Each structure stands twice: as structure tokens, then as C-alpha cells.
Amino acid sequence: MRAADFIVESLKAHGVKRVYCVPGESYLALLDALHESAIQVVICRHEGSAGFMAVAEAKMTGIPGVVLVSRGPGATNVAIAVHMAEQDAVPLIVIVGQVGRDEKYRFVFQEMDYGAVFGSFSKGVFELSDATRLPEMLPRAFRLASEGVPGPVILPVPEDMLRDDVPNPQLLTYPLPQVTTAPTIIEQLREMLLHAERPLLIAGSRLRGAKGAEALARFAAAQRVPVAVTWKSQDVFDNASELYAGHLDMGTVKPLREELAKADLIIAAGTRLGDFATIGFTLPQAPQPKQTLVHIYPDSHPIGRVIRADIGIVAEPSDVLSALAQNARVAPASRERWISSVHAACAAGQTYASRNPTDGVDFGDVTVALAKLAPANAVITTDAGNMTTWAHRHWKMTPKNLLIGGVVGAMGNGVPAAVAASLVDPSRMAICFVGDGGVLMNGNELATAKAFGATPKIVISDNGIYGTIRTHQERHYPHRVSGTDLVNPDFTAWARLFGAEAFTLKLDDNIEAVVSAFLAAPGMAVLHVHASAWSLSAGGTLPA
Ligand SMILES: Cc1ncc(C[n+]2csc(CCOP(=O)(O)OP(=O)(O)O)c2C)c(N)n1
């Protein structure tokens, strides 16, 4: 079998339904092999977007996302998504064209050393220079991307190798190693929970999906434990529950932070306990927490790496939580007081009041209207920026939703992620939050949406500034605006040029009426919000 055909067959065997690409002359044989394949080839307008789409697909399905890019410039363009896959712990396979083996090391057109380029922010770089070893190397790449802390694996393919013969085209997949927990540890945790007065569960992205979210909900209800969710993992637990203890990020409000810090037992499940998830390594505190810490993750590397755990458990957190949901014993009476004080602190932070700005629409009002009117199973994608802060505080998400953000904080993710979400599951509405900065980074993927029949709903906060950076700037260098002002095109007209139905929201318009019409649009739609810059973020106004 031709190597290119074998690669396509192997992708199919690993459950890949779609690949995202910008074509390159360096992997024409692979495009040829995809010609009559059942795998959909989504042709994108920038490799960064193609990578973001593949990451979004992996977040939705749990199967590694696949992106195909050309050598040199194509490879450097996709780097932003490789970095995202690493920081967000998402399995990603990047197939990169490589110069022919006969020309290697001559510094020829677009030649690069991909091991050196991607070595520091990927799980592995396997240059597939020998077609006879493809049956071994492709399953290894999928295994490496998925096992432990998932992440990106880079596969450079020399263009001449793609035309070689695979003499023994055995299609294999690797089973992932099982990680299980000894029953004695479960019993020990049950005892700890029974005696804890103020336990707190910190739930991370590993609990995303039906299995994890159900185990978490059953655990919290049976053991009567409040659940805080990590940065961008708001969809793993019902935000309206009396047991919801808020979203942990740098903007978590002080009264809630102070309340959560009173916990006497923290169980961190499915999170790597990074800086945002721990509010800057304060909860639990690095290097030595003030509480007893139990850390559960299916890989030992994040456990105790920065924050010392009393008990580290290498296991699938959903399995441990399911086990703990059974035979739960009645919690101490003081537990209910803890639940209500955490709930009160969390609910206070979720209360929304419009600031009634005069320089544009309060983007908080728009977010609250979207949360009220959107379908209960909406997929929500976020770009990086202040415009997401209202959704984190005031959109009461549930596990019926799916939040595709990026803990890496990469601008440009929102639009491509919404396009991919709409392609992966057209029955669900994909709503994207993006600023006037981020939308012109990768918003051109509306052309891809149009071409492939995706119907994302894009909400643009047009406040004329790189708002997040202005926030930091005003704090550190007040009244010295430098590098953060924007002059924008008319986004309503821009959206229409891509074939989107466009809606405009200006000061004094009826927000709910316009949001309803926007959500009711049958196809791809853009809501252009002339947003207030004064109402800078959910955290405060620009002068404040
Ligand atoms: C690719 C990339 N470049 C730069 C940054 C730094 N950065 C973070 S937020 C931000 C401003 C975002 O502005 P905008 O999209 O207008 O959203 P706003 O914060 O105003 O809501 C910038 C420049 C980043 N996170 N990612």
C-alpha cells in the first residue's frame, strides 16, 4: 500500500472523521489519498485556525484532532495551536510536510528541523522517514497524544516517503494503559470525607464529557461537597446548584476566595493545578497547602509538581468519584453550614447589575441575554479577552453545555473553534464570544464556515480597544494609553461580505429583541455589539 494511503487508513482506524488543513505542495500524495476517503477534509484559511479547529474537535470528541500543514511557513503558522494543545492538555496530531530525504540538511526551500522547532512544546516529534515503520509509528503517535497528560505530537512526512510502499500494511491501534485505584485508598478517602467539616472539590477539564460530569454530580450530591471548577471548565458542573462553589481564575472575587480558603480538605480531581486554576497558586497554596490535599489525575507528572499533595492518586478522576458516590456516609451536621456559606459567597459573585454606560452597550447585558435565550445545550467558544469575563461569572452553564475556551489564553481561537463545533455537531448551536482584537486574527474562517455549511453564531464585542491589555495598562501606567487603541472596520458589513446574516446592537437598542433575532437566524450569523469601553469587564469599569 502507498504510504500516503496507509496514513489515511490509519487515521480512520483511530476514529478520525475530519482533518483540518491548508494545503502544501509538500504533502500532495496525502491529499491525493484523501481524495476518495470517508474522512472530511476541511480546507481552512490559516494554519493557526486549522489547528484551533482540530483542538476544538478533540475537546468535543475526546479523539485526537488532526491538522495537516505545509512545511516551513505552514508549520510555523500552526505553532499557536500546538502551544494551546500542550497548555490545555488536548490530544493533537500535526502532520507536517517535509522536504524530500535526498535534499535533507542542504537548507533547501522551507526546510526546517521540526524536532528543534516543536521540541520544547510538544510531547514528541517523530519524523516518518521510513514507510516500512508506519504501522508501528502511527499508533505510537496516537498513544502518545492521548496517554497521561494529553498533548500535541508532530509528524513530519518527507514528501518522497509518502509515495513509498508499505510492505506490511498492518492497521494497528494501541490500547491505552489502564489506571486504577486500590479499594483501600477509596476507603481512606471515605473516612477523610466523613471527618472533614469543610471539604472542597476542585474539578478540572479531565471531567469534561458525560462520564466525568455524571460522576462529579453524583459524588457531590452523595458526599455533600461543594464543587469549584477550574479556569475554562465551567461546563463540568451545574453552575446553578447549591453545591456550586464558583469558577477559579485570576478574577475570582475576594469574598469567595476568602470563603474557599477556609476549606479543611481539598480534593483536586482532573486538574493539573496550574496557576489560573489555583488563583495564582494560592488555593491550594504552593508549595505547601494549608489544607489536606488529595490530588487525582491519570498521570503522576502534575501530582505534587508545584503543590505538595498529602495523597496523590494516579487514576481516572471519574472512576474515583463514582466509587466515592457509593456507600457515602452521612456528613457531619456542620457540613450544611459550610455548604450554605460557600453558596452565599458564590451566589453574590454571580449577581448581575447593569452599569448603564453611556458610551456603548454594556457587554454584560448582552451576555446575560444570551445566557437567558440560548438553547440549554449550546456550545460556547471563547476567544481571549475581557469579553469572556461576563460569561464566566454570569452564564450559569451546566454539563449540557460545552465550553471550548483555552487555558492558554490565545487570541484567535473563538471563531475557528465555533466553526469546528458546528461541523462536529450541527444539531447544537455554537456561540462564540470574541473581541474586536481577536476577531480580525482568525475571523476569516467565516469563509470556511460558509464553504462547509457550518452555522456558528459569532458575538463581537467592538469596544475599540485591546481591552484586557488596557485593563493592565490603566492599573500600572494610568492615563498613559499606548498600543491598546483600535480603529475598526464596520463589522456588520464585514460579516455580510462572508455571507453571514449580520445584526447590530447599539446603545439604547432593545438587547433581548436583537439577541432573540440573532439566535433565531437559521444559518451563520454575526452579532456586532457596539460595546462600551468604559464598562471594561465583569470585574470593573475603566476608571475604577
Ligand atoms: C495571540 C495573542 N496575542 C496577544 C495576546 C495578548 N492579549 C490578551 S487579551 C488581548 C486583548 C484582546 O482584545 P479584544 O479582542 O479586543 O478583547 P477585549 O479584551 O477588549 O474584550 C491581548 C492583546 C494574546 N493573549 N494572544
The ligand as an SDF file (V2000), in Angstrom:
LIG
                    3D

 26 27  0  0  0  0  0  0  0  0999 V2000
   -2.3150   35.6430   20.0470 C   0  0  0  0  0  0  0  0  0  0  0  0
   -2.3060   36.5730   21.2060 C   0  0  0  0  0  0  0  0  0  0  0  0
   -1.7310   37.7840   21.0760 N   0  0  0  0  0  0  0  0  0  0  0  0
   -1.7330   38.6580   22.1100 C   0  0  0  0  0  0  0  0  0  0  0  0
   -2.3000   38.3220   23.3100 C   0  0  0  0  0  0  0  0  0  0  0  0
   -2.3030   39.3140   24.4690 C   0  0  0  0  0  0  0  0  0  0  0  0
   -3.7060   39.7400   24.6980 N   0  0  0  0  0  0  0  0  0  0  0  0
   -4.5140   39.1250   25.5880 C   0  0  0  0  0  0  0  0  0  0  0  0
   -6.0470   39.7410   25.6070 S   0  0  0  0  0  0  0  0  0  0  0  0
   -5.6480   40.9080   24.4600 C   0  0  0  0  0  0  0  0  0  0  0  0
   -6.6430   41.9260   24.0170 C   0  0  0  0  0  0  0  0  0  0  0  0
   -7.8910   41.3380   23.4760 C   0  0  0  0  0  0  0  0  0  0  0  0
   -8.6120   42.3860   22.8970 O   0  0  0  0  0  0  0  0  0  0  0  0
  -10.0280   42.1780   22.2780 P   0  0  0  0  0  0  0  0  0  0  0  0
  -10.0360   41.0060   21.3750 O   0  0  0  0  0  0  0  0  0  0  0  0
  -10.4700   43.4490   21.6740 O   0  0  0  0  0  0  0  0  0  0  0  0
  -10.9230   41.7910   23.5470 O   0  0  0  0  0  0  0  0  0  0  0  0
  -11.2450   42.6410   24.8590 P   0  0  0  0  0  0  0  0  0  0  0  0
  -10.1910   42.2960   25.8800 O   0  0  0  0  0  0  0  0  0  0  0  0
  -11.2750   44.0900   24.5000 O   0  0  0  0  0  0  0  0  0  0  0  0
  -12.5920   42.1510   25.3140 O   0  0  0  0  0  0  0  0  0  0  0  0
   -4.3300   40.7770   24.0430 C   0  0  0  0  0  0  0  0  0  0  0  0
   -3.6960   41.6330   23.0220 C   0  0  0  0  0  0  0  0  0  0  0  0
   -2.8520   37.0160   23.4070 C   0  0  0  0  0  0  0  0  0  0  0  0
   -3.3790   36.5760   24.5470 N   0  0  0  0  0  0  0  0  0  0  0  0
   -2.8750   36.1880   22.3420 N   0  0  0  0  0  0  0  0  0  0  0  0
  1  2  1  0
  2  3  1  0
  2 26  2  0
  3  4  2  0
  4  5  1  0
  5  6  1  0
  5 24  2  0
  6  7  1  0
  7  8  2  0
  7 22  1  0
  8  9  1  0
  9 10  1  0
 10 11  1  0
 10 22  2  0
 11 12  1  0
 12 13  1  0
 13 14  1  0
 14 15  2  0
 14 16  1  0
 14 17  1  0
 17 18  1  0
 18 19  2  0
 18 20  1  0
 18 21  1  0
 22 23  1  0
 24 25  1  0
 24 26  1  0
M  CHG  1   7   1
M  END
$$$$
